[in-house]
C-alpha cells in the first residue's frame, strides 16, 4: 500500500486552466492577500546543502535557490 499527494496536474485539465489558476495565485501574492514564507535561500551552487537541510528538517517554510 502507498499514499501519494495530489499535484497541480490533478487539479487542472488544460493549459488554459493552469494559466488561469496560476494567474489567480500570482495576483493574490502581488496584492498581498497571500503571504509566502521563505524559510531559507541558497545559492544554486549550494543546492546539495539545501537538500541536506530539507532532509534533516533544519528548515521551515519554502526554500528558494538563487541563480
N, C-alpha and C positions, 0 to 999 in steps of 0.2 A: 504494500500500500504506500502511496505517496500523496502529498498535498502540494499543490502549486498555487502561486499567487497570480491573479489575472494581470495582464499587462495592458497597455493602451490599445494594442491591437484587438483585444477582446471587446472593446467599447466603441470602436469606430469601424464602419463598414467600407467607407470610401475615402479617398484622399481629400475630397471637399469637406467631409465631416471632420476629418483630422484637422484641417486648416481652420475650420470654424471653431472647434473646441479649443485648440491651442491659442487661437486669437483671443478667445474669451479669457483664458488664463493669463496671457501676457498683458491684456488690458487691465485685468484686476491687479496685477503686480504694479503696473505703471500708475494706476490710480491710488495705490496704497491700501487697497481693501484686502489684499492678500499679501501677507508678510512671509518672506522666505528667510529662514535662519541658516546662515552659513556657519558651520562649526569650525571649519579649518580650510585653509588654502595651501596648496603645494605647487611648486614649480613642476612643470611637466616632467622634467628630468628626475624628479623625486616621486614619480608615480608608484614605484615599488614600495616606497616608505608609506605612502597613503594607503595602499592595500594592506600592508602590515598593520598599520594603526587601526584600520577598519576591522580586520580580523581579530585583533586583540582588544577591541572595544575601547580604544583610547579616544574615540571621537564621539561627538553628538551632533545632530543636525546634518546638513548636507556638507559634502566635501567638494571643493572646486579645484580642478587642475588648471594652472595658468600657463599659457604658452611662453 
